[in-house]
Amino acid sequence: MPLQSLFEQAVADSKNLPERPDNMTLLKLYALYKQGSAGDVQGARPGMTDFVARAKWDAWAGLKGLSQDQGIQQYLGLITDLKK
């Protein structure tokens, strides 16, 4: 199965995990999803008053330089671990 198809299936699977991941894992999932789907972080860093958007942006920015394929593979691995 092509990598993109596996990624799309993992995104669908992420909505049906046995239990809700903790916030740090959710941030990691978000960052890997964005890296896998859009590449390196884009746009300006959100302001200090928007805590959630800033945390998401920072998590994504932490993956700068990781290829989209690597982001997808790490996302797939994390979803697989969370489904157990």
PyMOL Python script that loads the backbone (N, CA, C, O; Angstrom):
from pymol import cmd

cmd.read_pdbstr("""\
ATOM      1  N   MET A   1       0.854  -1.175   0.000  1.00  0.00           N
ATOM      2  CA  MET A   1       0.000   0.000   0.000  1.00  0.00           C
ATOM      3  C   MET A   1       0.901   1.240   0.000  1.00  0.00           C
ATOM      4  O   MET A   1       1.863   1.305   0.765  1.00  0.00           O
ATOM      5  N   PRO A   2       0.598   2.210  -0.844  1.00  0.00           N
ATOM      6  CA  PRO A   2       1.422   3.422  -0.886  1.00  0.00           C
ATOM      7  C   PRO A   2       1.415   4.170   0.454  1.00  0.00           C
ATOM      8  O   PRO A   2       0.453   4.103   1.219  1.00  0.00           O
ATOM      9  N   LEU A   3       2.504   4.875   0.710  1.00  0.00           N
ATOM     10  CA  LEU A   3       2.673   5.592   1.978  1.00  0.00           C
ATOM     11  C   LEU A   3       1.526   6.564   2.235  1.00  0.00           C
ATOM     12  O   LEU A   3       1.050   6.671   3.365  1.00  0.00           O
ATOM     13  N   GLN A   4       1.077   7.274   1.201  1.00  0.00           N
ATOM     14  CA  GLN A   4      -0.001   8.248   1.374  1.00  0.00           C
ATOM     15  C   GLN A   4      -1.305   7.577   1.812  1.00  0.00           C
ATOM     16  O   GLN A   4      -2.043   8.119   2.635  1.00  0.00           O
ATOM     17  N   SER A   5      -1.579   6.403   1.261  1.00  0.00           N
ATOM     18  CA  SER A   5      -2.790   5.664   1.651  1.00  0.00           C
ATOM     19  C   SER A   5      -2.701   5.201   3.097  1.00  0.00           C
ATOM     20  O   SER A   5      -3.683   5.262   3.837  1.00  0.00           O
ATOM     21  N   LEU A   6      -1.515   4.736   3.499  1.00  0.00           N
ATOM     22  CA  LEU A   6      -1.311   4.323   4.888  1.00  0.00           C
ATOM     23  C   LEU A   6      -1.493   5.512   5.834  1.00  0.00           C
ATOM     24  O   LEU A   6      -2.059   5.378   6.919  1.00  0.00           O
ATOM     25  N   PHE A   7      -1.004   6.678   5.402  1.00  0.00           N
ATOM     26  CA  PHE A   7      -1.127   7.901   6.203  1.00  0.00           C
ATOM     27  C   PHE A   7      -2.600   8.274   6.374  1.00  0.00           C
ATOM     28  O   PHE A   7      -3.038   8.595   7.478  1.00  0.00           O
ATOM     29  N   GLU A   8      -3.349   8.232   5.294  1.00  0.00           N
ATOM     30  CA  GLU A   8      -4.775   8.568   5.361  1.00  0.00           C
ATOM     31  C   GLU A   8      -5.528   7.593   6.275  1.00  0.00           C
ATOM     32  O   GLU A   8      -6.421   8.001   7.017  1.00  0.00           O
ATOM     33  N   GLN A   9      -5.168   6.312   6.220  1.00  0.00           N
ATOM     34  CA  GLN A   9      -5.797   5.324   7.091  1.00  0.00           C
ATOM     35  C   GLN A   9      -5.436   5.588   8.551  1.00  0.00           C
ATOM     36  O   GLN A   9      -6.285   5.464   9.434  1.00  0.00           O
ATOM     37  N   ALA A  10      -4.173   5.955   8.807  1.00  0.00           N
ATOM     38  CA  ALA A  10      -3.740   6.239  10.174  1.00  0.00           C
ATOM     39  C   ALA A  10      -4.462   7.465  10.729  1.00  0.00           C
ATOM     40  O   ALA A  10      -4.808   7.498  11.910  1.00  0.00           O
ATOM     41  N   VAL A  11      -4.689   8.467   9.892  1.00  0.00           N
ATOM     42  CA  VAL A  11      -5.430   9.656  10.325  1.00  0.00           C
ATOM     43  C   VAL A  11      -6.847   9.248  10.730  1.00  0.00           C
ATOM     44  O   VAL A  11      -7.363   9.709  11.748  1.00  0.00           O
ATOM     45  N   ALA A  12      -7.473   8.383   9.931  1.00  0.00           N
ATOM     46  CA  ALA A  12      -8.816   7.900  10.274  1.00  0.00           C
ATOM     47  C   ALA A  12      -8.768   7.081  11.567  1.00  0.00           C
ATOM     48  O   ALA A  12      -9.650   7.206  12.417  1.00  0.00           O
ATOM     49  N   ASP A  13      -7.746   6.250  11.711  1.00  0.00           N
ATOM     50  CA  ASP A  13      -7.597   5.432  12.919  1.00  0.00           C
ATOM     51  C   ASP A  13      -7.386   6.291  14.165  1.00  0.00           C
ATOM     52  O   ASP A  13      -7.778   5.899  15.264  1.00  0.00           O
ATOM     53  N   SER A  14      -6.772   7.453  13.996  1.00  0.00           N
ATOM     54  CA  SER A  14      -6.479   8.313  15.153  1.00  0.00           C
ATOM     55  C   SER A  14      -7.755   8.804  15.833  1.00  0.00           C
ATOM     56  O   SER A  14      -7.728   9.190  17.002  1.00  0.00           O
ATOM     57  N   LYS A  15      -8.853   8.792  15.116  1.00  0.00           N
ATOM     58  CA  LYS A  15     -10.131   9.242  15.674  1.00  0.00           C
ATOM     59  C   LYS A  15     -10.839   8.140  16.462  1.00  0.00           C
ATOM     60  O   LYS A  15     -11.848   8.393  17.119  1.00  0.00           O
ATOM     61  N   ASN A  16     -10.306   6.916  16.393  1.00  0.00           N
ATOM     62  CA  ASN A  16     -10.932   5.772  17.058  1.00  0.00           C
ATOM     63  C   ASN A  16      -9.950   5.010  17.946  1.00  0.00           C
ATOM     64  O   ASN A  16      -9.995   3.781  18.007  1.00  0.00           O
ATOM     65  N   LEU A  17      -9.079   5.719  18.622  1.00  0.00           N
ATOM     66  CA  LEU A  17      -8.111   5.063  19.510  1.00  0.00           C
ATOM     67  C   LEU A  17      -8.821   4.507  20.736  1.00  0.00           C
ATOM     68  O   LEU A  17      -9.854   5.040  21.139  1.00  0.00           O
ATOM     69  N   PRO A  18      -8.285   3.441  21.339  1.00  0.00           N
ATOM     70  CA  PRO A  18      -8.921   2.840  22.515  1.00  0.00           C
ATOM     71  C   PRO A  18      -9.070   3.819  23.691  1.00  0.00           C
ATOM     72  O   PRO A  18     -10.058   3.772  24.423  1.00  0.00           O
ATOM     73  N   GLU A  19      -8.089   4.695  23.858  1.00  0.00           N
ATOM     74  CA  GLU A  19      -8.209   5.729  24.890  1.00  0.00           C
ATOM     75  C   GLU A  19      -7.564   7.013  24.396  1.00  0.00           C
ATOM     76  O   GLU A  19      -6.687   6.996  23.532  1.00  0.00           O
ATOM     77  N   ARG A  20      -8.016   8.133  24.964  1.00  0.00           N
ATOM     78  CA  ARG A  20      -7.522   9.448  24.533  1.00  0.00           C
ATOM     79  C   ARG A  20      -6.084   9.627  25.004  1.00  0.00           C
ATOM     80  O   ARG A  20      -5.797   9.457  26.189  1.00  0.00           O
ATOM     81  N   PRO A  21      -5.167   9.972  24.080  1.00  0.00           N
ATOM     82  CA  PRO A  21      -3.772  10.211  24.477  1.00  0.00           C
ATOM     83  C   PRO A  21      -3.649  11.451  25.362  1.00  0.00           C
ATOM     84  O   PRO A  21      -4.526  12.315  25.358  1.00  0.00           O
ATOM     85  N   ASP A  22      -2.555  11.529  26.121  1.00  0.00           N
ATOM     86  CA  ASP A  22      -2.304  12.712  26.943  1.00  0.00           C
ATOM     87  C   ASP A  22      -1.969  13.899  26.035  1.00  0.00           C
ATOM     88  O   ASP A  22      -1.735  13.726  24.839  1.00  0.00           O
ATOM     89  N   ASN A  23      -1.949  15.086  26.603  1.00  0.00           N
ATOM     90  CA  ASN A  23      -1.754  16.306  25.813  1.00  0.00           C
ATOM     91  C   ASN A  23      -0.424  16.347  25.068  1.00  0.00           C
ATOM     92  O   ASN A  23      -0.366  16.832  23.938  1.00  0.00           O
ATOM     93  N   MET A  24       0.647  15.846  25.684  1.00  0.00           N
ATOM     94  CA  MET A  24       1.950  15.852  25.006  1.00  0.00           C
ATOM     95  C   MET A  24       1.930  14.936  23.788  1.00  0.00           C
ATOM     96  O   MET A  24       2.512  15.263  22.754  1.00  0.00           O
ATOM     97  N   THR A  25       1.265  13.794  23.905  1.00  0.00           N
ATOM     98  CA  THR A  25       1.154  12.876  22.776  1.00  0.00           C
ATOM     99  C   THR A  25       0.278  13.483  21.691  1.00  0.00           C
ATOM    100  O   THR A  25       0.566  13.332  20.504  1.00  0.00           O
ATOM    101  N   LEU A  26      -0.793  14.170  22.089  1.00  0.00           N
ATOM    102  CA  LEU A  26      -1.642  14.841  21.105  1.00  0.00           C
ATOM    103  C   LEU A  26      -0.862  15.910  20.339  1.00  0.00           C
ATOM    104  O   LEU A  26      -1.040  16.062  19.130  1.00  0.00           O
ATOM    105  N   LEU A  27       0.005  16.651  21.041  1.00  0.00           N
ATOM    106  CA  LEU A  27       0.838  17.656  20.368  1.00  0.00           C
ATOM    107  C   LEU A  27       1.791  16.987  19.384  1.00  0.00           C
ATOM    108  O   LEU A  27       2.005  17.487  18.279  1.00  0.00           O
ATOM    109  N   LYS A  28       2.360  15.858  19.788  1.00  0.00           N
ATOM    110  CA  LYS A  28       3.276  15.139  18.905  1.00  0.00           C
ATOM    111  C   LYS A  28       2.532  14.629  17.668  1.00  0.00           C
ATOM    112  O   LYS A  28       3.038  14.723  16.550  1.00  0.00           O
ATOM    113  N   LEU A  29       1.332  14.092  17.876  1.00  0.00           N
ATOM    114  CA  LEU A  29       0.521  13.642  16.747  1.00  0.00           C
ATOM    115  C   LEU A  29       0.227  14.798  15.789  1.00  0.00           C
ATOM    116  O   LEU A  29       0.348  14.656  14.572  1.00  0.00           O
ATOM    117  N   TYR A  30      -0.160  15.939  16.354  1.00  0.00           N
ATOM    118  CA  TYR A  30      -0.454  17.119  15.545  1.00  0.00           C
ATOM    119  C   TYR A  30       0.769  17.530  14.725  1.00  0.00           C
ATOM    120  O   TYR A  30       0.674  17.764  13.520  1.00  0.00           O
ATOM    121  N   ALA A  31       1.922  17.615  15.401  1.00  0.00           N
ATOM    122  CA  ALA A  31       3.141  18.062  14.727  1.00  0.00           C
ATOM    123  C   ALA A  31       3.546  17.091  13.618  1.00  0.00           C
ATOM    124  O   ALA A  31       3.919  17.520  12.526  1.00  0.00           O
ATOM    125  N   LEU A  32       3.475  15.788  13.890  1.00  0.00           N
ATOM    126  CA  LEU A  32       3.829  14.802  12.868  1.00  0.00           C
ATOM    127  C   LEU A  32       2.836  14.831  11.704  1.00  0.00           C
ATOM    128  O   LEU A  32       3.224  14.688  10.545  1.00  0.00           O
ATOM    129  N   TYR A  33       1.554  15.017  12.023  1.00  0.00           N
ATOM    130  CA  TYR A  33       0.550  15.131  10.966  1.00  0.00           C
ATOM    131  C   TYR A  33       0.862  16.328  10.065  1.00  0.00           C
ATOM    132  O   TYR A  33       0.871  16.203   8.840  1.00  0.00           O
ATOM    133  N   LYS A  34       1.115  17.477  10.670  1.00  0.00           N
ATOM    134  CA  LYS A  34       1.392  18.686   9.890  1.00  0.00           C
ATOM    135  C   LYS A  34       2.676  18.530   9.081  1.00  0.00           C
ATOM    136  O   LYS A  34       2.733  18.942   7.922  1.00  0.00           O
ATOM    137  N   GLN A  35       3.709  17.936   9.684  1.00  0.00           N
ATOM    138  CA  GLN A  35       4.968  17.740   8.970  1.00  0.00           C
ATOM    139  C   GLN A  35       4.761  16.782   7.797  1.00  0.00           C
ATOM    140  O   GLN A  35       5.298  16.995   6.710  1.00  0.00           O
ATOM    141  N   GLY A  36       3.982  15.731   8.026  1.00  0.00           N
ATOM    142  CA  GLY A  36       3.727  14.759   6.971  1.00  0.00           C
ATOM    143  C   GLY A  36       2.833  15.286   5.860  1.00  0.00           C
ATOM    144  O   GLY A  36       2.970  14.877   4.707  1.00  0.00           O
ATOM    145  N   SER A  37       1.929  16.181   6.193  1.00  0.00           N
ATOM    146  CA  SER A  37       0.989  16.674   5.188  1.00  0.00           C
ATOM    147  C   SER A  37       1.415  17.993   4.547  1.00  0.00           C
ATOM    148  O   SER A  37       1.072  18.249   3.393  1.00  0.00           O
ATOM    149  N   ALA A  38       2.155  18.833   5.269  1.00  0.00           N
ATOM    150  CA  ALA A  38       2.484  20.160   4.735  1.00  0.00           C
ATOM    151  C   ALA A  38       3.976  20.469   4.695  1.00  0.00           C
ATOM    152  O   ALA A  38       4.378  21.454   4.077  1.00  0.00           O
ATOM    153  N   GLY A  39       4.807  19.650   5.340  1.00  0.00           N
ATOM    154  CA  GLY A  39       6.240  19.950   5.381  1.00  0.00           C
ATOM    155  C   GLY A  39       6.563  20.880   6.534  1.00  0.00           C
ATOM    156  O   GLY A  39       5.824  20.942   7.517  1.00  0.00           O
ATOM    157  N   ASP A  40       7.670  21.605   6.414  1.00  0.00           N
ATOM    158  CA  ASP A  40       8.129  22.480   7.494  1.00  0.00           C
ATOM    159  C   ASP A  40       7.091  23.542   7.861  1.00  0.00           C
ATOM    160  O   ASP A  40       6.266  23.952   7.045  1.00  0.00           O
ATOM    161  N   VAL A  41       7.169  23.967   9.122  1.00  0.00           N
ATOM    162  CA  VAL A  41       6.232  24.941   9.676  1.00  0.00           C
ATOM    163  C   VAL A  41       6.164  26.201   8.804  1.00  0.00           C
ATOM    164  O   VAL A  41       7.160  26.642   8.230  1.00  0.00           O
ATOM    165  N   GLN A  42       4.965  26.753   8.727  1.00  0.00           N
ATOM    166  CA  GLN A  42       4.737  27.948   7.925  1.00  0.00           C
ATOM    167  C   GLN A  42       4.039  28.997   8.786  1.00  0.00           C
ATOM    168  O   GLN A  42       3.376  28.667   9.769  1.00  0.00           O
ATOM    169  N   GLY A  43       4.192  30.245   8.410  1.00  0.00           N
ATOM    170  CA  GLY A  43       3.510  31.328   9.104  1.00  0.00           C
ATOM    171  C   GLY A  43       4.261  31.789  10.338  1.00  0.00           C
ATOM    172  O   GLY A  43       5.250  31.188  10.756  1.00  0.00           O
ATOM    173  N   ALA A  44       3.764  32.865  10.902  1.00  0.00           N
ATOM    174  CA  ALA A  44       4.382  33.457  12.081  1.00  0.00           C
ATOM    175  C   ALA A  44       3.937  32.718  13.336  1.00  0.00           C
ATOM    176  O   ALA A  44       2.842  32.159  13.386  1.00  0.00           O
ATOM    177  N   ARG A  45       4.785  32.722  14.331  1.00  0.00           N
ATOM    178  CA  ARG A  45       4.471  32.097  15.611  1.00  0.00           C
ATOM    179  C   ARG A  45       3.341  32.882  16.282  1.00  0.00           C
ATOM    180  O   ARG A  45       3.409  34.107  16.376  1.00  0.00           O
ATOM    181  N   PRO A  46       2.300  32.177  16.749  1.00  0.00           N
ATOM    182  CA  PRO A  46       1.185  32.863  17.410  1.00  0.00           C
ATOM    183  C   PRO A  46       1.643  33.612  18.663  1.00  0.00           C
ATOM    184  O   PRO A  46       2.674  33.293  19.255  1.00  0.00           O
ATOM    185  N   GLY A  47       0.861  34.604  19.046  1.00  0.00           N
ATOM    186  CA  GLY A  47       1.191  35.423  20.204  1.00  0.00           C
ATOM    187  C   GLY A  47       1.085  34.669  21.520  1.00  0.00           C
ATOM    188  O   GLY A  47       0.533  33.570  21.578  1.00  0.00           O
ATOM    189  N   MET A  48       1.619  35.271  22.570  1.00  0.00           N
ATOM    190  CA  MET A  48       1.682  34.647  23.892  1.00  0.00           C
ATOM    191  C   MET A  48       0.298  34.372  24.484  1.00  0.00           C
ATOM    192  O   MET A  48       0.163  33.492  25.334  1.00  0.00           O
ATOM    193  N   THR A  49      -0.711  35.094  24.061  1.00  0.00           N
ATOM    194  CA  THR A  49      -2.036  34.910  24.661  1.00  0.00           C
ATOM    195  C   THR A  49      -2.805  33.726  24.071  1.00  0.00           C
ATOM    196  O   THR A  49      -3.794  33.277  24.650  1.00  0.00           O
ATOM    197  N   ASP A  50      -2.352  33.223  22.922  1.00  0.00           N
ATOM    198  CA  ASP A  50      -3.011  32.068  22.308  1.00  0.00           C
ATOM    199  C   ASP A  50      -2.180  30.822  22.614  1.00  0.00           C
ATOM    200  O   ASP A  50      -1.408  30.344  21.782  1.00  0.00           O
ATOM    201  N   PHE A  51      -2.363  30.313  23.834  1.00  0.00           N
ATOM    202  CA  PHE A  51      -1.521  29.229  24.339  1.00  0.00           C
ATOM    203  C   PHE A  51      -1.594  27.965  23.491  1.00  0.00           C
ATOM    204  O   PHE A  51      -0.566  27.347  23.216  1.00  0.00           O
ATOM    205  N   VAL A  52      -2.784  27.577  23.077  1.00  0.00           N
ATOM    206  CA  VAL A  52      -2.961  26.332  22.327  1.00  0.00           C
ATOM    207  C   VAL A  52      -2.299  26.433  20.952  1.00  0.00           C
ATOM    208  O   VAL A  52      -1.538  25.549  20.558  1.00  0.00           O
ATOM    209  N   ALA A  53      -2.591  27.506  20.229  1.00  0.00           N
ATOM    210  CA  ALA A  53      -2.004  27.681  18.898  1.00  0.00           C
ATOM    211  C   ALA A  53      -0.489  27.781  18.983  1.00  0.00           C
ATOM    212  O   ALA A  53       0.218  27.270  18.115  1.00  0.00           O
ATOM    213  N   ARG A  54       0.007  28.431  20.014  1.00  0.00           N
ATOM    214  CA  ARG A  54       1.460  28.577  20.186  1.00  0.00           C
ATOM    215  C   ARG A  54       2.106  27.229  20.476  1.00  0.00           C
ATOM    216  O   ARG A  54       3.171  26.927  19.939  1.00  0.00           O
ATOM    217  N   ALA A  55       1.476  26.417  21.315  1.00  0.00           N
ATOM    218  CA  ALA A  55       2.013  25.091  21.637  1.00  0.00           C
ATOM    219  C   ALA A  55       2.033  24.216  20.381  1.00  0.00           C
ATOM    220  O   ALA A  55       3.002  23.494  20.140  1.00  0.00           O
ATOM    221  N   LYS A  56       0.971  24.280  19.588  1.00  0.00           N
ATOM    222  CA  LYS A  56       0.920  23.505  18.351  1.00  0.00           C
ATOM    223  C   LYS A  56       2.010  23.963  17.380  1.00  0.00           C
ATOM    224  O   LYS A  56       2.710  23.138  16.793  1.00  0.00           O
ATOM    225  N   TRP A  57       2.149  25.275  17.215  1.00  0.00           N
ATOM    226  CA  TRP A  57       3.151  25.825  16.308  1.00  0.00           C
ATOM    227  C   TRP A  57       4.545  25.413  16.766  1.00  0.00           C
ATOM    228  O   TRP A  57       5.367  25.005  15.946  1.00  0.00           O
ATOM    229  N   ASP A  58       4.821  25.515  18.060  1.00  0.00           N
ATOM    230  CA  ASP A  58       6.136  25.145  18.600  1.00  0.00           C
ATOM    231  C   ASP A  58       6.431  23.662  18.379  1.00  0.00           C
ATOM    232  O   ASP A  58       7.554  23.297  18.033  1.00  0.00           O
ATOM    233  N   ALA A  59       5.421  22.807  18.580  1.00  0.00           N
ATOM    234  CA  ALA A  59       5.609  21.368  18.364  1.00  0.00           C
ATOM    235  C   ALA A  59       5.944  21.086  16.901  1.00  0.00           C
ATOM    236  O   ALA A  59       6.831  20.288  16.599  1.00  0.00           O
ATOM    237  N   TRP A  60       5.231  21.744  16.007  1.00  0.00           N
ATOM    238  CA  TRP A  60       5.480  21.566  14.578  1.00  0.00           C
ATOM    239  C   TRP A  60       6.850  22.120  14.207  1.00  0.00           C
ATOM    240  O   TRP A  60       7.588  21.486  13.452  1.00  0.00           O
ATOM    241  N   ALA A  61       7.197  23.281  14.721  1.00  0.00           N
ATOM    242  CA  ALA A  61       8.486  23.902  14.420  1.00  0.00           C
ATOM    243  C   ALA A  61       9.645  23.023  14.898  1.00  0.00           C
ATOM    244  O   ALA A  61      10.730  23.058  14.318  1.00  0.00           O
ATOM    245  N   GLY A  62       9.418  22.239  15.951  1.00  0.00           N
ATOM    246  CA  GLY A  62      10.448  21.347  16.463  1.00  0.00           C
ATOM    247  C   GLY A  62      10.817  20.237  15.492  1.00  0.00           C
ATOM    248  O   GLY A  62      11.839  19.574  15.671  1.00  0.00           O
ATOM    249  N   LEU A  63      10.006  20.028  14.476  1.00  0.00           N
ATOM    250  CA  LEU A  63      10.275  18.985  13.478  1.00  0.00           C
ATOM    251  C   LEU A  63      10.880  19.556  12.194  1.00  0.00           C
ATOM    252  O   LEU A  63      11.037  18.839  11.206  1.00  0.00           O
ATOM    253  N   LYS A  64      11.216  20.841  12.211  1.00  0.00           N
ATOM    254  CA  LYS A  64      11.755  21.488  11.011  1.00  0.00           C
ATOM    255  C   LYS A  64      12.955  20.701  10.491  1.00  0.00           C
ATOM    256  O   LYS A  64      13.852  20.334  11.249  1.00  0.00           O
ATOM    257  N   GLY A  65      12.951  20.453   9.190  1.00  0.00           N
ATOM    258  CA  GLY A  65      14.036  19.716   8.560  1.00  0.00           C
ATOM    259  C   GLY A  65      13.726  18.238   8.360  1.00  0.00           C
ATOM    260  O   GLY A  65      14.389  17.566   7.570  1.00  0.00           O
ATOM    261  N   LEU A  66      12.725  17.729   9.068  1.00  0.00           N
ATOM    262  CA  LEU A  66      12.287  16.349   8.893  1.00  0.00           C
ATOM    263  C   LEU A  66      11.512  16.272   7.576  1.00  0.00           C
ATOM    264  O   LEU A  66      10.640  17.104   7.325  1.00  0.00           O
ATOM    265  N   SER A  67      11.817  15.292   6.744  1.00  0.00           N
ATOM    266  CA  SER A  67      11.110  15.195   5.465  1.00  0.00           C
ATOM    267  C   SER A  67       9.651  14.808   5.703  1.00  0.00           C
ATOM    268  O   SER A  67       9.296  14.283   6.758  1.00  0.00           O
ATOM    269  N   GLN A  68       8.821  15.075   4.709  1.00  0.00           N
ATOM    270  CA  GLN A  68       7.405  14.715   4.824  1.00  0.00           C
ATOM    271  C   GLN A  68       7.257  13.208   4.976  1.00  0.00           C
ATOM    272  O   GLN A  68       6.441  12.750   5.777  1.00  0.00           O
ATOM    273  N   ASP A  69       8.033  12.423   4.220  1.00  0.00           N
ATOM    274  CA  ASP A  69       7.958  10.969   4.332  1.00  0.00           C
ATOM    275  C   ASP A  69       8.360  10.489   5.726  1.00  0.00           C
ATOM    276  O   ASP A  69       7.736   9.577   6.269  1.00  0.00           O
ATOM    277  N   GLN A  70       9.388  11.091   6.303  1.00  0.00           N
ATOM    278  CA  GLN A  70       9.795  10.725   7.660  1.00  0.00           C
ATOM    279  C   GLN A  70       8.703  11.088   8.660  1.00  0.00           C
ATOM    280  O   GLN A  70       8.436  10.333   9.595  1.00  0.00           O
ATOM    281  N   GLY A  71       8.075  12.241   8.464  1.00  0.00           N
ATOM    282  CA  GLY A  71       6.972  12.649   9.332  1.00  0.00           C
ATOM    283  C   GLY A  71       5.828  11.658   9.259  1.00  0.00           C
ATOM    284  O   GLY A  71       5.243  11.298  10.281  1.00  0.00           O
ATOM    285  N   ILE A  72       5.509  11.217   8.053  1.00  0.00           N
ATOM    286  CA  ILE A  72       4.435  10.234   7.869  1.00  0.00           C
ATOM    287  C   ILE A  72       4.796   8.929   8.555  1.00  0.00           C
ATOM    288  O   ILE A  72       3.963   8.349   9.253  1.00  0.00           O
ATOM    289  N   GLN A  73       6.021   8.457   8.370  1.00  0.00           N
ATOM    290  CA  GLN A  73       6.444   7.190   8.963  1.00  0.00           C
ATOM    291  C   GLN A  73       6.401   7.253  10.493  1.00  0.00           C
ATOM    292  O   GLN A  73       5.978   6.297  11.142  1.00  0.00           O
ATOM    293  N   GLN A  74       6.836   8.376  11.065  1.00  0.00           N
ATOM    294  CA  GLN A  74       6.782   8.518  12.523  1.00  0.00           C
ATOM    295  C   GLN A  74       5.338   8.593  13.011  1.00  0.00           C
ATOM    296  O   GLN A  74       5.010   8.049  14.065  1.00  0.00           O
ATOM    297  N   TYR A  75       4.488   9.254  12.260  1.00  0.00           N
ATOM    298  CA  TYR A  75       3.065   9.333  12.596  1.00  0.00           C
ATOM    299  C   TYR A  75       2.458   7.927  12.585  1.00  0.00           C
ATOM    300  O   TYR A  75       1.735   7.551  13.507  1.00  0.00           O
ATOM    301  N   LEU A  76       2.757   7.153  11.534  1.00  0.00           N
ATOM    302  CA  LEU A  76       2.251   5.788  11.442  1.00  0.00           C
ATOM    303  C   LEU A  76       2.701   4.951  12.636  1.00  0.00           C
ATOM    304  O   LEU A  76       1.913   4.192  13.200  1.00  0.00           O
ATOM    305  N   GLY A  77       3.974   5.092  13.021  1.00  0.00           N
ATOM    306  CA  GLY A  77       4.493   4.344  14.162  1.00  0.00           C
ATOM    307  C   GLY A  77       3.801   4.720  15.449  1.00  0.00           C
ATOM    308  O   GLY A  77       3.472   3.848  16.253  1.00  0.00           O
ATOM    309  N   LEU A  78       3.577   5.995  15.658  1.00  0.00           N
ATOM    310  CA  LEU A  78       2.930   6.454  16.882  1.00  0.00           C
ATOM    311  C   LEU A  78       1.464   5.975  16.942  1.00  0.00           C
ATOM    312  O   LEU A  78       1.003   5.531  17.993  1.00  0.00           O
ATOM    313  N   ILE A  79       0.754   6.064  15.844  1.00  0.00           N
ATOM    314  CA  ILE A  79      -0.639   5.589  15.810  1.00  0.00           C
ATOM    315  C   ILE A  79      -0.678   4.086  16.085  1.00  0.00           C
ATOM    316  O   ILE A  79      -1.534   3.615  16.834  1.00  0.00           O
ATOM    317  N   THR A  80       0.236   3.339  15.490  1.00  0.00           N
ATOM    318  CA  THR A  80       0.298   1.893  15.729  1.00  0.00           C
ATOM    319  C   THR A  80       0.508   1.605  17.206  1.00  0.00           C
ATOM    320  O   THR A  80      -0.148   0.727  17.767  1.00  0.00           O
ATOM    321  N   ASP A  81       1.416   2.335  17.838  1.00  0.00           N
ATOM    322  CA  ASP A  81       1.661   2.140  19.286  1.00  0.00           C
ATOM    323  C   ASP A  81       0.423   2.485  20.110  1.00  0.00           C
ATOM    324  O   ASP A  81       0.112   1.793  21.079  1.00  0.00           O
ATOM    325  N   LEU A  82      -0.280   3.540  19.736  1.00  0.00           N
ATOM    326  CA  LEU A  82      -1.455   3.982  20.493  1.00  0.00           C
ATOM    327  C   LEU A  82      -2.650   3.054  20.321  1.00  0.00           C
ATOM    328  O   LEU A  82      -3.534   3.022  21.177  1.00  0.00           O
ATOM    329  N   LYS A  83      -2.690   2.299  19.227  1.00  0.00           N
ATOM    330  CA  LYS A  83      -3.811   1.385  18.991  1.00  0.00           C
ATOM    331  C   LYS A  83      -3.692   0.112  19.832  1.00  0.00           C
ATOM    332  O   LYS A  83      -4.661  -0.637  19.954  1.00  0.00           O
ATOM    333  N   LYS A  84      -2.528  -0.138  20.406  1.00  0.00           N
ATOM    334  CA  LYS A  84      -2.316  -1.367  21.201  1.00  0.00           C
ATOM    335  C   LYS A  84      -2.961  -1.287  22.548  1.00  0.00           C
ATOM    336  O   LYS A  84      -2.876  -2.234  23.330  1.00  0.00           O
TER     337      LYS A  84
END
""", "prot")
cmd.dss("prot")
cmd.show_as("cartoon", "prot")
cmd.util.cbc("prot")
cmd.orient("prot")
